[in-house]
Amino acid sequence: MFTRAVGSKAQELGRIGFLSLLLVQELKSREAISAEDLGSGIHRNAEGSFCLPPPLCPRKPSKYRNLDGTCNNSKNPSWGAIFTGFERLLPPEYRDGTWAFRLSVTNGILPNSRAVSNAVILDGHYPSRSHNAMFTQFGQFITHDISSGVVFTTGNDSAISCCSKDGQDVLPLELQHWACAAISISPKDPFYSQFNRRCINFVRGVLAPSHDCLIGYAKQMNGVSHFLDLSHIYGNSEEKLASLRAPGGLLKTFDDFGRELPPLTKENQCLTSNNVSPCFDSGDNHANQILSLTALHTLFTREHNRIARALYKLNPHLDEEALFFETRRIVQADL
């Protein structure tokens, strides 16, 4: 899943990450560092503005996970934090060893990704005897908790379009943003041909700076914490969490004739033709993506409030702060 580079911190860290990449490419052009070194994880040490200060962690670790993912690992406090890079088990296959798209084994251009998708994944109705739709939906719910790729935006934080306004063609190279990597669609595409679409918008991911003062190949930025901490319910910042909390250790809800639903938002997250459908707030911007995903956000919001009320009955001495975070800790364990 992807999100735009919203927020000054994400933009500033992305700028540092991109400048680090330019430095690596310059070193590589001077043969001061090889592609083999980059691929094997041997990186050059960085200085000055490329070296980020470590997070400030309390001497005694908290029993609650930090909202932004920092300090959960006392020896490596930045591991898993928001706006850090996705790590790899294997070296990347960048064409230039740093960031360029890979080539095929014959050094040719890779086949069109949409054409590959159509050839490999057949579009048909194949009911499963062991899994229902919720199996897939819960997988997406977990994915949103641990990963949200951040994509480049324009200078005023607007989304980048690599296709013509009607989506009928890829923009000419001279009109494309440098982060564009649009996917062309065949006029015979079994799905998109119905809508006369010839272009899938695709923008490259923002690069994350290193938190160990080392520079190397590009690592794409994660817009949420890497932990299973229900960040899409509680948010990744104090400001976001404050907007979602209610008195009594509860999460805010919208009362729909006695039913607890996630709170409403006025942000433009819902694409509706009449602008009267409810649009729900959450820790991320995915709660309104599809109805079954909204149902899971509703379920975990209600679960938090159910446990908070029960916990208060058992421990009426708990103050509101302890009640909320103890409840959050239990709900995280539920996941």
C-alpha positions as CSV (number, residue, x, y, z in Angstrom):
1,M,0.0,0.0,0.0
2,F,1.2,3.5,-0.7
3,T,0.7,7.0,0.8
4,R,1.9,10.4,-0.3
5,A,4.8,12.1,1.4
6,V,2.6,14.0,3.7
7,G,4.1,16.0,6.6
8,S,7.3,18.1,6.9
9,K,9.2,15.3,8.7
10,A,8.6,12.7,6.0
11,Q,9.6,15.3,3.3
12,E,12.8,16.3,5.2
13,L,13.9,12.8,5.8
14,G,13.1,11.9,2.2
15,R,15.3,14.8,1.1
16,I,18.2,13.5,3.2
17,G,17.6,10.0,1.8
18,F,17.7,11.3,-1.8
19,L,20.8,13.4,-1.2
20,S,22.5,10.2,0.3
21,L,21.6,8.4,-2.9
22,L,23.2,11.1,-5.1
23,L,26.3,10.9,-2.9
24,V,26.5,7.1,-3.4
25,Q,26.0,7.5,-7.2
26,E,28.8,10.1,-7.3
27,L,31.2,7.8,-5.3
28,K,30.3,5.0,-7.7
29,S,31.0,7.1,-10.7
30,R,34.4,7.9,-9.3
31,E,35.0,4.2,-8.7
32,A,35.3,4.9,-5.0
33,I,32.7,2.2,-4.3
34,S,31.7,-0.8,-6.4
35,A,28.3,-2.3,-7.2
36,E,29.6,-5.5,-5.5
37,D,30.3,-3.6,-2.3
38,L,26.8,-2.1,-2.4
39,G,25.1,-5.4,-3.0
40,S,27.0,-7.2,-0.2
41,G,26.1,-4.5,2.3
42,I,29.5,-2.9,2.6
43,H,28.6,0.8,2.8
44,R,30.6,4.0,3.1
45,N,30.3,6.0,6.4
46,A,28.5,9.3,6.1
47,E,29.2,12.5,7.9
48,G,27.3,15.7,8.8
49,S,23.7,16.1,7.6
50,F,23.5,12.5,6.4
51,C,24.0,11.2,9.9
52,L,20.8,11.2,11.9
53,P,20.8,11.4,15.7
54,P,19.5,8.3,17.5
55,P,16.1,8.5,19.2
56,L,16.1,9.7,22.8
57,C,14.9,6.7,24.9
58,P,14.2,6.6,28.7
59,R,16.7,4.7,30.8
60,K,14.0,2.3,32.0
61,P,12.2,0.9,28.9
62,S,8.5,1.4,28.8
63,K,6.2,-1.6,28.9
64,Y,4.1,0.1,26.2
65,R,5.2,0.3,22.6
66,N,6.0,3.8,21.4
67,L,3.6,5.2,18.8
68,D,6.3,6.0,16.3
69,G,8.1,2.6,16.7
70,T,11.2,4.1,18.3
71,C,12.9,2.6,21.4
72,N,11.1,-0.8,21.2
73,N,14.6,-2.3,20.7
74,S,16.9,-0.9,23.4
75,K,20.1,-1.8,21.6
76,N,18.8,-0.5,18.2
77,P,16.2,2.2,19.1
78,S,15.6,3.3,15.5
79,W,14.8,-0.2,14.2
80,G,11.2,-0.4,13.1
81,A,10.5,3.3,13.5
82,I,8.2,5.2,11.2
83,F,10.0,6.8,8.2
84,T,12.8,4.3,8.2
85,G,13.6,2.1,5.2
86,F,12.2,-1.3,4.3
87,E,15.0,-3.9,4.8
88,R,15.8,-6.8,2.5
89,L,16.8,-10.4,3.1
90,L,18.7,-10.4,-0.2
91,P,20.7,-7.7,-2.0
92,P,18.6,-5.6,-4.4
93,E,18.7,-6.1,-8.2
94,Y,19.1,-2.4,-9.1
95,R,20.5,-2.0,-12.6
96,D,23.2,0.4,-11.4
97,G,23.5,-1.0,-7.9
98,T,21.9,2.0,-6.3
99,W,18.3,2.8,-7.6
100,A,17.7,2.2,-11.3
101,F,15.1,-0.4,-12.3
102,R,16.6,-3.9,-12.9
103,L,17.1,-5.5,-16.2
104,S,16.3,-9.1,-17.3
105,V,18.9,-11.9,-17.1
106,T,19.7,-11.1,-20.7
107,N,20.2,-7.4,-19.9
108,G,17.1,-6.5,-21.7
109,I,14.1,-4.4,-20.6
110,L,11.7,-6.4,-18.4
111,P,8.3,-7.3,-19.8
112,N,5.3,-5.1,-19.1
113,S,4.2,-5.8,-15.5
114,R,0.5,-5.6,-16.4
115,A,1.0,-8.1,-19.2
116,V,2.9,-10.4,-16.8
117,S,0.0,-10.1,-14.2
118,N,-2.6,-11.0,-16.8
119,A,-0.5,-14.0,-17.9
120,V,0.2,-15.4,-14.5
121,I,-3.0,-14.6,-12.6
122,L,-6.1,-15.8,-14.4
123,D,-9.2,-13.6,-13.9
124,G,-11.9,-16.1,-13.0
125,H,-14.2,-17.3,-10.2
126,Y,-12.5,-20.0,-8.2
127,P,-14.2,-20.4,-4.8
128,S,-12.0,-21.7,-2.0
129,R,-13.1,-24.7,0.1
130,S,-11.1,-23.6,3.1
131,H,-10.9,-19.7,3.1
132,N,-13.5,-17.0,2.8
133,A,-13.2,-13.3,1.8
134,M,-12.3,-12.3,5.4
135,F,-9.1,-14.4,5.2
136,T,-7.8,-12.0,2.4
137,Q,-9.2,-8.9,4.1
138,F,-7.5,-9.7,7.4
139,G,-4.2,-10.1,5.5
140,Q,-4.7,-6.6,4.1
141,F,-5.5,-5.3,7.6
142,I,-2.2,-6.7,8.9
143,T,-0.3,-5.3,5.9
144,H,-1.6,-1.8,6.7
145,D,-0.3,-2.1,10.2
146,I,3.3,-2.8,9.3
147,S,3.8,-1.2,5.9
148,S,2.8,1.9,3.9
149,G,5.1,2.9,1.2
150,V,5.6,6.7,0.9
151,V,5.6,8.0,-2.7
152,F,7.1,11.2,-4.1
153,T,4.9,14.3,-4.5
154,T,5.2,17.7,-6.1
155,G,6.7,20.7,-4.3
156,N,3.3,21.7,-2.8
157,D,2.6,18.1,-1.7
158,S,0.2,17.3,-4.5
159,A,-0.1,13.9,-6.0
160,I,2.0,13.2,-9.1
161,S,0.2,12.0,-12.3
162,C,2.1,10.1,-14.9
163,C,-0.9,9.5,-17.1
164,S,-3.1,11.9,-19.1
165,K,-6.1,13.2,-17.3
166,D,-8.5,10.7,-19.0
167,G,-6.0,7.9,-18.3
168,Q,-6.0,7.0,-22.0
169,D,-2.2,7.3,-22.4
170,V,1.1,7.6,-20.7
171,L,2.3,11.2,-20.5
172,P,5.2,12.0,-22.9
173,L,8.6,11.8,-21.2
174,E,9.1,15.6,-21.4
175,L,5.9,16.1,-19.4
176,Q,6.5,13.4,-16.8
177,H,7.8,14.0,-13.3
178,W,11.2,12.4,-12.8
179,A,9.7,10.0,-10.2
180,C,7.2,8.6,-12.7
181,A,7.2,4.9,-13.7
182,A,3.8,4.6,-15.4
183,I,2.6,1.2,-16.6
184,S,1.2,1.1,-20.1
185,I,-1.9,-1.0,-20.8
186,S,-2.7,-3.0,-23.9
187,P,-5.8,-1.9,-25.8
188,K,-6.8,-5.6,-25.5
189,D,-6.5,-5.7,-21.7
190,P,-9.4,-7.9,-20.4
191,F,-10.3,-5.4,-17.7
192,Y,-9.1,-1.9,-18.5
193,S,-10.2,-2.0,-22.2
194,Q,-13.8,-1.7,-21.0
195,F,-13.0,1.8,-19.7
196,N,-10.6,2.8,-22.5
197,R,-7.7,3.0,-20.0
198,R,-4.2,2.7,-21.4
199,C,-2.2,3.9,-18.4
200,I,-1.7,2.9,-14.7
201,N,-0.3,5.7,-12.6
202,F,2.8,4.6,-10.7
203,V,5.2,6.8,-8.8
204,R,8.4,5.7,-7.2
205,G,8.8,5.5,-3.4
206,V,10.5,8.1,-1.3
207,L,14.0,7.1,0.0
208,A,14.7,6.8,3.7
209,P,18.0,8.0,5.2
210,S,20.1,5.5,7.1
211,H,19.9,5.6,10.9
212,D,23.4,4.1,11.4
213,C,25.3,6.9,9.6
214,L,26.0,4.6,6.6
215,I,25.1,5.2,3.0
216,G,24.4,2.6,0.4
217,Y,21.8,1.4,-2.1
218,A,18.4,3.0,-2.0
219,K,15.9,1.9,0.6
220,Q,12.2,2.9,0.2
221,M,10.6,4.6,3.2
222,N,7.9,3.0,5.3
223,G,5.2,5.5,6.3
224,V,4.2,3.6,9.5
225,S,6.0,1.7,12.2
226,H,7.2,-1.8,11.2
227,F,5.7,-3.4,14.3
228,L,2.3,-5.1,14.8
229,D,1.1,-2.4,17.1
230,L,-2.2,-1.5,15.5
231,S,-0.9,1.8,14.2
232,H,-3.8,2.0,11.7
233,I,-6.1,2.1,14.7
234,Y,-4.1,4.3,17.1
235,G,-1.9,6.3,14.7
236,N,1.9,6.8,14.7
237,S,2.0,10.2,16.5
238,E,0.8,11.9,19.7
239,E,-1.2,14.4,17.6
240,K,-3.0,11.7,15.7
241,L,-3.7,9.6,18.8
242,A,-5.0,12.7,20.6
243,S,-7.5,13.3,17.8
244,L,-8.8,9.7,18.2
245,R,-9.1,9.5,22.0
246,A,-12.2,10.0,24.1
247,P,-12.5,10.5,27.9
248,G,-12.5,7.4,30.1
249,G,-9.7,5.6,28.3
250,L,-11.9,5.1,25.2
251,L,-11.5,5.7,21.5
252,K,-13.9,8.2,19.9
253,T,-16.9,6.7,18.1
254,F,-19.8,7.8,16.0
255,D,-23.2,6.8,17.4
256,D,-25.2,5.4,14.5
257,F,-28.6,4.8,16.2
258,G,-27.0,3.0,19.1
259,R,-24.2,1.3,17.1
260,E,-20.6,2.3,17.7
261,L,-18.8,3.2,14.5
262,P,-15.4,4.8,14.0
263,P,-15.5,8.6,14.3
264,L,-16.4,10.7,11.3
265,T,-13.8,12.8,9.5
266,K,-14.1,15.8,7.3
267,E,-10.9,15.0,5.4
268,N,-11.3,14.1,1.8
269,Q,-10.8,10.4,2.1
270,C,-14.0,9.1,0.6
271,L,-14.7,9.3,-3.1
272,T,-18.5,9.6,-3.3
273,S,-20.7,11.1,-5.9
274,N,-23.2,12.8,-3.5
275,N,-20.9,13.7,-0.6
276,V,-23.4,12.5,1.9
277,S,-22.0,9.0,2.7
278,P,-20.1,8.8,6.0
279,C,-16.3,9.0,6.0
280,F,-14.6,7.5,9.0
281,D,-11.4,8.6,10.8
282,S,-8.7,6.1,11.8
283,G,-5.0,5.9,12.6
284,D,-4.2,5.8,8.9
285,N,-6.0,6.7,5.7
286,H,-7.2,3.2,4.7
287,A,-10.4,2.8,6.8
288,N,-12.6,3.9,4.0
289,Q,-10.9,2.0,1.2
290,I,-13.4,-0.9,1.0
291,L,-16.4,-1.8,3.2
292,S,-14.9,-5.0,4.6
293,L,-11.8,-3.1,5.7
294,T,-14.1,-0.5,7.4
295,A,-15.7,-3.4,9.2
296,L,-12.4,-4.5,10.7
297,H,-11.6,-0.9,11.8
298,T,-15.0,-0.9,13.4
299,L,-14.4,-4.2,15.1
300,F,-11.0,-3.2,16.7
301,T,-12.4,0.2,17.7
302,R,-15.3,-1.5,19.5
303,E,-12.9,-4.1,21.0
304,H,-10.8,-1.3,22.5
305,N,-13.8,0.3,24.1
306,R,-15.2,-3.0,25.3
307,I,-11.9,-3.9,27.1
308,A,-11.4,-0.4,28.5
309,R,-14.9,-0.5,30.1
310,A,-14.3,-4.0,31.5
311,L,-10.8,-3.1,32.8
312,Y,-12.1,0.0,34.6
313,K,-14.7,-2.1,36.4
314,L,-11.9,-4.5,37.6
315,N,-9.5,-1.6,38.3
316,P,-11.4,1.6,39.2
317,H,-8.2,3.0,40.7
318,L,-6.5,3.3,37.3
319,D,-6.2,6.8,36.0
320,E,-7.3,7.6,32.4
321,E,-3.8,7.4,30.9
322,A,-3.0,4.0,32.4
323,L,-6.4,2.7,31.5
324,F,-6.0,3.7,27.9
325,F,-2.5,2.3,27.4
326,E,-3.2,-0.9,29.3
327,T,-6.2,-1.4,27.0
328,R,-4.1,-0.6,23.9
329,R,-1.5,-3.2,25.1
330,I,-4.2,-5.9,25.5
331,V,-5.8,-5.1,22.1
332,Q,-2.3,-5.3,20.4
333,A,-1.9,-8.7,22.0
334,D,-5.3,-9.7,20.5
335,L,-3.9,-9.1,17.1
